[in-house]
């Protein structure tokens, strides 16, 4: 088996990305080392609590439900947003008819709907998944609509010349053409899903990372509160890295095409 070693360029990029976080950690470590404030404990204490709570303990009852709710709501938004975006982007009459509703929905903060969702749907998973799907829907939907509009008319003419059906045209022409913009909307929505997951768990939940963090704050367990916040930051960063890696793998052809066009303009 051939072993692929990282290039010097990759290592240099990794080093640059690690500089600022390393500096922040060093400053935080030494700046808080002699802290006597009960609300700002030393980083050493926070990391010790983090290990006890999230590394050497059973995190399933809190971590797993949080991720399940977030990914389910996010997945619903992706399916509905892409399908609805293709439909509204293709049919001008539908787009004009639904545009006021879409603009109204995107203007409503998801956090403002939490009390309504609790009253209507209760404190179970249904309310949380619904709110996550709601806030994630609009970036995906609007980016998909813009992507469909950006597809070159000649591509649609070619599809018609090859006698592609109405069901085949979105799959063979529209989705590949809109993929970069859809990916942008999905990446924006991933961050929104993570935020809404935490908010819903802090307001109405009996488990989850947000619930544990808020409970620690209410019980004045400050190191546990900071440990929960640290976990949220690490988890959000890891999810973004996974998404970027998947995006680079799936849309590698798009990056190569842009690089080729850029080289052509230079020449």
ZIFEN-V300646 format. One record per residue. N is the residue number from 1. RES is the residue in one letter. PSI is psi in whole degrees, 0 to 359 (none if undefined). Layout:
BEGIN
n=N res=RES psi=PSI
n=N res=RES psi=PSI
END
This chain:
BEGIN
n=1 res=X psi=133
n=2 res=X psi=130
n=3 res=X psi=126
n=4 res=X psi=115
n=5 res=X psi=146
n=6 res=X psi=143
n=7 res=X psi=166
n=8 res=X psi=325
n=9 res=X psi=319
n=10 res=X psi=318
n=11 res=X psi=322
n=12 res=X psi=317
n=13 res=X psi=318
n=14 res=X psi=319
n=15 res=X psi=318
n=16 res=X psi=318
n=17 res=X psi=334
n=18 res=X psi=347
n=19 res=X psi=305
n=20 res=X psi=312
n=21 res=X psi=322
n=22 res=X psi=318
n=23 res=X psi=317
n=24 res=X psi=316
n=25 res=X psi=318
n=26 res=X psi=314
n=27 res=X psi=317
n=28 res=X psi=317
n=29 res=X psi=307
n=30 res=X psi=329
n=31 res=X psi=332
n=32 res=X psi=2
n=33 res=X psi=323
n=34 res=X psi=23
n=35 res=X psi=134
n=36 res=X psi=0
n=37 res=X psi=131
n=38 res=X psi=343
n=39 res=X psi=351
n=40 res=X psi=75
n=41 res=X psi=163
n=42 res=X psi=149
n=43 res=X psi=328
n=44 res=X psi=317
n=45 res=X psi=320
n=46 res=X psi=316
n=47 res=X psi=323
n=48 res=X psi=317
n=49 res=X psi=322
n=50 res=X psi=316
n=51 res=X psi=318
n=52 res=X psi=322
n=53 res=X psi=319
n=54 res=X psi=348
n=55 res=X psi=322
n=56 res=X psi=37
n=57 res=X psi=169
n=58 res=X psi=101
n=59 res=X psi=356
n=60 res=X psi=314
n=61 res=X psi=340
n=62 res=X psi=318
n=63 res=X psi=314
n=64 res=X psi=311
n=65 res=X psi=322
n=66 res=X psi=311
n=67 res=X psi=323
n=68 res=X psi=314
n=69 res=X psi=317
n=70 res=X psi=312
n=71 res=X psi=325
n=72 res=X psi=312
n=73 res=X psi=320
n=74 res=X psi=317
n=75 res=X psi=319
n=76 res=X psi=317
n=77 res=X psi=322
n=78 res=X psi=313
n=79 res=X psi=309
n=80 res=X psi=319
n=81 res=X psi=317
n=82 res=X psi=313
n=83 res=X psi=314
n=84 res=X psi=323
n=85 res=X psi=319
n=86 res=X psi=317
n=87 res=X psi=312
n=88 res=X psi=328
n=89 res=X psi=330
n=90 res=X psi=325
n=91 res=X psi=104
n=92 res=X psi=322
n=93 res=X psi=317
n=94 res=X psi=321
n=95 res=X psi=316
n=96 res=X psi=324
n=97 res=X psi=321
n=98 res=X psi=352
n=99 res=X psi=316
n=100 res=X psi=320
n=101 res=X psi=319
n=102 res=X psi=315
n=103 res=X psi=324
n=104 res=X psi=314
n=105 res=X psi=320
n=106 res=X psi=341
n=107 res=X psi=347
n=108 res=X psi=120
n=109 res=X psi=134
n=110 res=X psi=326
n=111 res=X psi=331
n=112 res=X psi=341
n=113 res=X psi=353
n=114 res=X psi=311
n=115 res=X psi=321
n=116 res=X psi=317
n=117 res=X psi=323
n=118 res=X psi=318
n=119 res=X psi=318
n=120 res=X psi=317
n=121 res=X psi=353
n=122 res=X psi=190
n=123 res=X psi=12
n=124 res=X psi=191
n=125 res=X psi=333
n=126 res=X psi=315
n=127 res=X psi=318
n=128 res=X psi=313
n=129 res=X psi=320
n=130 res=X psi=316
n=131 res=X psi=320
n=132 res=X psi=315
n=133 res=X psi=322
n=134 res=X psi=310
n=135 res=X psi=334
n=136 res=X psi=340
n=137 res=X psi=313
n=138 res=X psi=319
n=139 res=X psi=320
n=140 res=X psi=314
n=141 res=X psi=310
n=142 res=X psi=322
n=143 res=X psi=324
n=144 res=X psi=317
n=145 res=X psi=313
n=146 res=X psi=322
n=147 res=X psi=319
n=148 res=X psi=319
n=149 res=X psi=333
n=150 res=X psi=350
n=151 res=X psi=131
n=152 res=X psi=133
n=153 res=X psi=330
n=154 res=X psi=330
n=155 res=X psi=321
n=156 res=X psi=325
n=157 res=X psi=319
n=158 res=X psi=320
n=159 res=X psi=319
n=160 res=X psi=323
n=161 res=X psi=331
n=162 res=X psi=5
n=163 res=X psi=41
n=164 res=X psi=141
n=165 res=X psi=171
n=166 res=X psi=332
n=167 res=X psi=330
n=168 res=X psi=329
n=169 res=X psi=312
n=170 res=X psi=320
n=171 res=X psi=322
n=172 res=X psi=334
n=173 res=X psi=306
n=174 res=X psi=312
n=175 res=X psi=315
n=176 res=X psi=322
n=177 res=X psi=330
n=178 res=X psi=357
n=179 res=X psi=315
n=180 res=X psi=318
n=181 res=X psi=325
n=182 res=X psi=319
n=183 res=X psi=323
n=184 res=X psi=314
n=185 res=X psi=322
n=186 res=X psi=323
n=187 res=X psi=319
n=188 res=X psi=317
n=189 res=X psi=330
n=190 res=X psi=317
n=191 res=X psi=320
n=192 res=X psi=322
n=193 res=X psi=320
n=194 res=X psi=316
n=195 res=X psi=313
n=196 res=X psi=327
n=197 res=X psi=314
n=198 res=X psi=316
n=199 res=X psi=313
n=200 res=X psi=326
n=201 res=X psi=334
n=202 res=X psi=335
n=203 res=X psi=314
n=204 res=X psi=91
n=205 res=X psi=162
n=206 res=X psi=2
n=207 res=X psi=177
n=208 res=X psi=163
n=209 res=X psi=317
n=210 res=X psi=320
n=211 res=X psi=315
n=212 res=X psi=318
n=213 res=X psi=316
n=214 res=X psi=320
n=215 res=X psi=322
n=216 res=X psi=320
n=217 res=X psi=318
n=218 res=X psi=332
n=219 res=X psi=9
n=220 res=X psi=32
n=221 res=X psi=76
n=222 res=X psi=315
n=223 res=X psi=322
n=224 res=X psi=324
n=225 res=X psi=313
n=226 res=X psi=323
n=227 res=X psi=321
n=228 res=X psi=319
n=229 res=X psi=321
n=230 res=X psi=319
n=231 res=X psi=319
n=232 res=X psi=318
n=233 res=X psi=315
n=234 res=X psi=317
n=235 res=X psi=317
n=236 res=X psi=319
n=237 res=X psi=319
n=238 res=X psi=319
n=239 res=X psi=321
n=240 res=X psi=320
n=241 res=X psi=318
n=242 res=X psi=319
n=243 res=X psi=316
n=244 res=X psi=319
n=245 res=X psi=316
n=246 res=X psi=320
n=247 res=X psi=317
n=248 res=X psi=324
n=249 res=X psi=316
n=250 res=X psi=322
n=251 res=X psi=28
n=252 res=X psi=325
n=253 res=X psi=326
n=254 res=X psi=318
n=255 res=X psi=320
n=256 res=X psi=323
n=257 res=X psi=318
n=258 res=X psi=321
n=259 res=X psi=320
n=260 res=X psi=318
n=261 res=X psi=322
n=262 res=X psi=319
n=263 res=X psi=324
n=264 res=X psi=321
n=265 res=X psi=323
n=266 res=X psi=316
n=267 res=X psi=none
END
